[in-house]
Amino acid sequence: MALAAIAWACNAHGQQVAVYQIFDMLGLSTYRIMDKEEFAKLSAQIREEEKVFPAALADAKKEWAENQTTVMKKGDKAVGKQPFPALRIKPRSVKKFSVDFTDRALAEKSLAQAQSHAANNPVENKGISKKQNPTAADLADERAKARAYTEAVSMVNKRMGDKLGRPVPAYGYSTSEDHSKKFDH
């Protein structure tokens, strides 16, 4: 009986976990503590998404080209001039951020450090003009590019969800309106 209790305690405390960084199609990431089983499940979902990604990207690009003329007629010429950002859109990915831990408290400490590092190095302003004194036109162009990019990602994400029969998680902004607000001054 005592031997069984020791074996159970070793098993309960011996479960290895690690911190993983998960990237969405916008390139934004989140950190999560997972054991090997959770990681395997997430990896399988991502492999499934990678299989439908090229077709979803092609469908979104085709719709984008069809909508270009509609957008131009509506008068929003800044967005209408943006080409489809196919090279910037990538399928979700995951990478191991830390070593394996048998103590979950240590993994949570590593997670807190990763989140703190991410908070101190924000990517929200990524893409805003690097000029020291950007003009209103520069800022408007950057906002248009950001709207076009998030709209394209949203289109691909929707098509992937339709093909997979489940939603594809996004950690960034779910709509182009939310993202474009970050660029409004």
Residue frames relative to the residue before (quaternion, step in Angstrom):
aa qw qx qy qz dx dy dz
M 1.0000 0.0000 0.0000 0.0000 0.00 0.00 0.00
A 0.6719 0.4863 -0.2958 0.4739 3.58 0.90 -0.93
L 0.6316 0.5354 -0.3300 0.4534 3.56 1.04 -0.76
A 0.6401 0.5205 -0.3173 0.4676 3.58 1.04 -0.78
A 0.6413 0.5195 -0.3194 0.4657 3.59 1.03 -0.77
I 0.6472 0.5030 -0.3164 0.4776 3.59 1.00 -0.78
A 0.6490 0.5092 -0.3186 0.4669 3.58 0.95 -0.85
W 0.6456 0.5114 -0.3207 0.4678 3.60 0.99 -0.82
A 0.6554 0.5131 -0.3108 0.4588 3.60 0.94 -0.90
C 0.6521 0.5013 -0.3180 0.4716 3.61 0.96 -0.78
N 0.6496 0.5119 -0.3113 0.4680 3.55 1.02 -0.79
A 0.6718 0.5030 -0.3024 0.4519 3.58 0.91 -0.92
H 0.7454 0.3775 -0.2154 0.5054 3.56 0.96 -0.84
G 0.6444 0.5610 -0.3140 0.4141 3.57 1.20 -0.39
Q 0.4515 0.6785 -0.4687 0.3406 3.58 1.24 -0.02
Q 0.2740 -0.7838 0.5383 0.1443 3.53 -0.66 1.08
V 0.0486 -0.7671 0.6397 -0.0009 3.52 -1.05 0.92
A 0.0837 -0.7728 0.6267 0.0550 3.53 -1.28 0.39
V 0.4663 -0.6302 0.5340 0.3166 3.53 -1.32 0.29
Y 0.0985 -0.7891 0.6060 0.0185 3.54 -0.90 1.02
Q 0.2785 -0.7239 0.6070 0.1733 3.54 -1.16 0.69
I 0.1219 -0.8019 0.5845 0.0205 3.56 -0.72 1.14
F 0.1930 -0.7937 0.5728 0.0688 3.58 -0.74 1.13
D 0.2834 -0.7345 0.5866 0.1899 3.57 -1.05 0.76
M 0.7364 -0.4341 0.2843 0.4341 3.59 -1.28 -0.03
L 0.6196 0.5241 -0.3435 0.4726 3.60 1.22 -0.36
G 0.5164 -0.6276 0.4236 0.4000 3.58 1.25 -0.30
L 0.5120 0.6141 -0.4336 0.4156 3.58 1.27 0.07
S 0.1883 -0.8176 0.5386 0.0776 3.55 -1.09 0.62
T 0.1600 -0.7218 0.6615 0.1258 3.45 -1.44 0.25
Y 0.3323 -0.7264 0.5677 0.1991 3.54 -1.24 0.47
R 0.0040 0.8028 -0.5946 0.0443 3.52 -1.07 0.79
I 0.3563 -0.6868 0.5868 0.2388 3.54 -1.13 0.70
M 0.0699 0.7948 -0.5971 0.0828 3.56 -0.81 1.03
D 0.3748 -0.6602 0.5864 0.2826 3.51 -1.26 0.45
K 0.7315 -0.4408 0.2761 0.4410 3.57 -1.25 0.10
E 0.6317 0.5367 -0.3333 0.4494 3.59 1.07 -0.70
E 0.6593 0.4911 -0.3028 0.4822 3.60 0.95 -0.85
F 0.6351 0.5257 -0.3233 0.4645 3.57 1.02 -0.81
A 0.6500 0.5152 -0.3173 0.4598 3.59 0.95 -0.86
K 0.6441 0.5151 -0.3170 0.4684 3.60 1.01 -0.82
L 0.6671 0.4869 -0.3000 0.4773 3.60 0.90 -0.91
S 0.6391 0.5270 -0.3235 0.4573 3.60 0.96 -0.83
A 0.6399 0.5158 -0.3237 0.4687 3.59 1.02 -0.78
Q 0.6378 0.5135 -0.3295 0.4700 3.61 0.99 -0.79
I 0.6665 0.5027 -0.3043 0.4587 3.58 0.93 -0.89
R 0.6298 0.5152 -0.3376 0.4733 3.62 1.00 -0.76
E 0.6230 0.5319 -0.3254 0.4722 3.59 1.06 -0.79
E 0.6641 0.4997 -0.2933 0.4725 3.58 0.98 -0.87
E 0.6340 0.5419 -0.3293 0.4426 3.59 1.02 -0.77
K 0.6237 0.5536 -0.3414 0.4335 3.58 1.10 -0.63
V 0.7527 0.3648 -0.2125 0.5052 3.62 0.99 -0.78
F 0.4493 0.7285 -0.4325 0.2835 3.60 1.24 -0.25
P 0.6785 0.4914 -0.3318 0.4337 3.67 0.72 -0.89
A 0.6693 0.4859 -0.3052 0.4720 3.60 0.94 -0.83
A 0.6489 0.5068 -0.3186 0.4698 3.61 0.97 -0.81
L 0.6365 0.5217 -0.3192 0.4700 3.58 1.02 -0.79
A 0.6594 0.5019 -0.3057 0.4688 3.60 0.94 -0.88
D 0.6486 0.5121 -0.3198 0.4635 3.60 0.97 -0.83
A 0.6679 0.4954 -0.2982 0.4687 3.57 0.94 -0.89
K 0.6401 0.5218 -0.3260 0.4601 3.58 1.01 -0.79
K 0.6359 0.5212 -0.3220 0.4693 3.58 1.03 -0.79
E 0.6675 0.4838 -0.3030 0.4780 3.59 0.91 -0.89
W 0.6023 0.5635 -0.3459 0.4473 3.59 1.05 -0.78
A 0.6696 0.4965 -0.2972 0.4656 3.58 0.91 -0.93
E 0.6480 0.5072 -0.3145 0.4732 3.58 1.03 -0.76
N 0.7043 0.4680 -0.2600 0.4663 3.58 1.01 -0.80
Q 0.4858 0.6808 -0.4366 0.3316 3.61 1.17 -0.36
T 0.6837 0.4709 -0.2983 0.4710 3.58 0.88 -0.87
T 0.6275 0.5286 -0.3362 0.4624 3.60 1.03 -0.72
V 0.6600 0.5059 -0.3063 0.4633 3.57 0.92 -0.89
M 0.6467 0.5181 -0.3235 0.4569 3.57 0.94 -0.83
K 0.6674 0.5047 -0.3072 0.4532 3.61 0.97 -0.79
K 0.6526 0.5195 -0.3181 0.4506 3.59 1.11 -0.65
G 0.5696 -0.6416 0.3600 0.3663 3.57 1.22 -0.14
D 0.5773 0.5549 -0.4043 0.4420 3.61 1.18 -0.08
K 0.0640 -0.8697 0.4893 0.0136 3.53 0.62 1.21
A 0.5879 0.5912 -0.3810 0.3995 3.63 1.06 -0.62
V 0.6994 0.4190 -0.2662 0.5142 3.59 0.91 -0.87
G 0.6302 0.5663 -0.3304 0.4158 3.57 1.01 -0.79
K 0.6715 0.5029 -0.2983 0.4552 3.57 1.11 -0.60
Q 0.5615 0.6271 -0.3910 0.3723 3.58 1.17 -0.34
P 0.3713 -0.7051 0.5496 0.2506 3.58 -0.87 0.88
F 0.5990 -0.5453 0.4274 0.4015 3.57 -1.21 0.40
P 0.3275 -0.7910 0.4853 0.1777 3.63 -0.62 1.08
A 0.0124 -0.8635 0.5041 -0.0081 3.58 0.78 1.02
L 0.6834 0.5033 -0.3011 0.4347 3.59 0.98 -0.77
R 0.6642 0.5104 -0.3059 0.4525 3.59 1.17 -0.44
I 0.6549 0.5067 -0.3093 0.4676 3.59 1.19 -0.49
K 0.0190 -0.7980 0.6004 -0.0487 3.53 -0.74 1.12
P 0.5340 -0.6062 0.4576 0.3715 3.60 -1.09 0.51
R 0.6549 -0.4933 0.3781 0.4299 3.57 -1.23 0.35
S 0.0319 -0.7853 0.6179 0.0232 3.53 -1.21 0.53
V 0.1811 -0.7601 0.6144 0.1091 3.54 -1.28 0.34
K 0.0171 0.7801 -0.6254 -0.0030 3.54 -1.11 0.71
K 0.5287 -0.6247 0.4783 0.3184 3.50 -1.17 0.67
F 0.2487 -0.8006 0.5351 0.1041 3.55 -0.78 1.07
S 0.8038 0.1868 -0.0793 0.5592 3.59 1.08 -0.65
V 0.6049 -0.5000 0.4506 0.4254 3.52 -1.34 -0.04
D 0.6014 -0.5330 0.4298 0.4117 3.58 -1.27 0.14
F 0.1525 -0.7698 0.6161 0.0674 3.53 -1.09 0.83
T 0.2919 -0.7167 0.5968 0.2121 3.56 -1.11 0.66
D 0.6842 0.4058 -0.2585 0.5482 3.57 1.28 -0.38
R 0.4038 -0.7456 0.4816 0.2215 3.58 -0.52 1.20
A 0.5921 0.5783 -0.3661 0.4254 3.60 1.09 -0.64
L 0.6475 0.4978 -0.3173 0.4820 3.59 1.02 -0.74
A 0.6295 0.5211 -0.3306 0.4721 3.57 1.05 -0.75
E 0.6536 0.5031 -0.3160 0.4689 3.60 0.98 -0.77
K 0.6101 0.5290 -0.3442 0.4790 3.58 1.10 -0.63
S 0.6493 0.5026 -0.3054 0.4822 3.59 0.99 -0.83
L 0.6262 0.5320 -0.3242 0.4688 3.58 1.05 -0.80
A 0.6520 0.5109 -0.3115 0.4657 3.60 0.93 -0.88
Q 0.6423 0.5120 -0.3205 0.4718 3.60 1.01 -0.78
A 0.6482 0.5133 -0.3171 0.4645 3.59 0.97 -0.84
Q 0.6742 0.4870 -0.2947 0.4707 3.57 0.93 -0.89
S 0.6285 0.5279 -0.3283 0.4675 3.58 1.05 -0.73
H 0.6420 0.5164 -0.3111 0.4737 3.56 1.00 -0.86
A 0.6631 0.4981 -0.3030 0.4695 3.58 0.95 -0.87
A 0.6533 0.5127 -0.3175 0.4577 3.60 1.02 -0.77
N 0.6894 0.4729 -0.2755 0.4745 3.59 1.10 -0.67
N 0.7370 0.2962 -0.1873 0.5780 3.58 1.29 -0.23
P 0.0167 -0.8564 0.5159 0.0123 3.60 0.60 1.09
V 0.2959 -0.7452 0.5727 0.1706 3.53 -1.21 0.64
E 0.3862 0.7475 -0.4769 0.2542 3.60 1.24 0.05
N 0.7344 0.4118 -0.2383 0.4841 3.58 1.02 -0.75
K 0.3828 0.7127 -0.4918 0.3220 3.56 1.28 0.13
G 0.7568 0.3383 -0.2567 0.4969 3.57 -0.75 0.97
I 0.5639 0.5538 -0.4119 0.4534 3.58 1.18 -0.30
S 0.6566 -0.5587 0.3417 0.3740 3.51 -1.02 0.87
K 0.3725 -0.7457 0.5187 0.1899 3.55 -0.91 0.97
K 0.4418 0.6955 -0.4601 0.3307 3.58 1.26 -0.03
Q 0.5496 -0.6204 0.4399 0.3457 3.57 -1.10 0.65
N 0.7948 0.1087 -0.0407 0.5957 3.58 0.95 -0.83
P 0.0633 -0.8270 0.5574 0.0365 3.60 0.34 1.19
T 0.4418 -0.6815 0.5200 0.2644 3.53 -1.08 0.78
A 0.6734 -0.4675 0.3755 0.4324 3.55 -1.30 0.18
A 0.6302 0.5319 -0.3307 0.4589 3.58 1.07 -0.73
D 0.6269 0.5298 -0.3333 0.4639 3.61 1.03 -0.80
L 0.6795 0.4872 -0.2858 0.4682 3.56 0.90 -0.93
A 0.6319 0.5228 -0.3276 0.4690 3.59 1.03 -0.77
D 0.6429 0.5151 -0.3159 0.4706 3.58 1.02 -0.82
E 0.6508 0.5078 -0.3130 0.4697 3.60 0.97 -0.83
R 0.6397 0.5132 -0.3222 0.4729 3.60 1.00 -0.80
A 0.6454 0.5173 -0.3184 0.4630 3.58 0.98 -0.82
K 0.6492 0.5063 -0.3143 0.4726 3.59 0.97 -0.83
A 0.6543 0.5116 -0.3120 0.4613 3.57 0.97 -0.86
R 0.6451 0.5077 -0.3150 0.4763 3.59 0.98 -0.83
A 0.6593 0.5081 -0.3111 0.4587 3.57 0.92 -0.90
Y 0.6588 0.5192 -0.3060 0.4502 3.57 0.93 -0.91
T 0.7059 0.4473 -0.2793 0.4728 3.60 0.78 -0.97
E 0.6146 0.5293 -0.3504 0.4683 3.60 1.08 -0.62
A 0.6490 0.5082 -0.3166 0.4694 3.60 0.97 -0.81
V 0.6480 0.5027 -0.3172 0.4762 3.60 0.96 -0.85
S 0.6378 0.5294 -0.3216 0.4578 3.56 0.98 -0.83
M 0.6400 0.5224 -0.3186 0.4648 3.59 1.00 -0.81
V 0.6678 0.4864 -0.2971 0.4788 3.59 0.91 -0.93
N 0.6418 0.5380 -0.3184 0.4442 3.57 0.94 -0.92
K 0.6539 0.5116 -0.3094 0.4636 3.59 0.94 -0.89
R 0.6762 0.4907 -0.2993 0.4609 3.59 0.88 -0.90
M 0.6303 0.5158 -0.3369 0.4725 3.58 1.03 -0.73
G 0.6414 0.5229 -0.3185 0.4623 3.57 0.98 -0.82
D 0.6394 0.5195 -0.3189 0.4686 3.58 1.02 -0.82
K 0.6944 0.4800 -0.2791 0.4577 3.59 0.90 -0.90
L 0.7194 0.4377 -0.2399 0.4831 3.59 1.06 -0.79
G 0.3756 -0.7311 0.4863 0.2964 3.57 1.16 -0.53
R 0.7183 0.3031 -0.2333 0.5811 3.59 1.23 0.47
P 0.5528 -0.6082 0.4312 0.3723 3.59 -1.10 0.46
V 0.3168 -0.7035 0.6012 0.2078 3.55 -1.21 0.60
P 0.4107 -0.7519 0.4522 0.2481 3.61 -0.47 1.15
A 0.0934 -0.7516 0.6512 0.0481 3.51 -1.23 0.70
Y 0.2793 -0.7847 0.5345 0.1432 3.57 -0.89 0.90
G 0.6275 0.5294 -0.3324 0.4642 3.53 1.26 -0.28
Y 0.7736 -0.2887 0.2560 0.5026 3.52 -0.99 -0.86
S 0.3923 -0.7564 0.4764 0.2170 3.54 -0.81 0.98
T 0.7809 0.1878 -0.1363 0.5799 3.60 1.16 -0.39
S 0.5950 -0.5762 0.4132 0.3784 3.54 -1.17 0.48
E 0.5780 0.5844 -0.3846 0.4200 3.62 1.12 -0.52
D 0.6511 0.5159 -0.3191 0.4561 3.57 0.92 -0.91
H 0.6850 0.4869 -0.2880 0.4591 3.57 0.92 -0.93
S 0.6693 0.5056 -0.3202 0.4404 3.58 0.90 -0.82
K 0.5665 0.5913 -0.3895 0.4216 3.62 1.16 -0.46
K 0.6013 0.5661 -0.3540 0.4390 3.58 1.12 -0.61
F 0.7249 0.4302 -0.2399 0.4816 3.57 1.13 -0.59
D 0.5344 0.6090 -0.4158 0.4131 3.60 1.25 -0.06
H 0.1319 -0.7967 0.5868 0.0602 3.55 -0.95 0.88
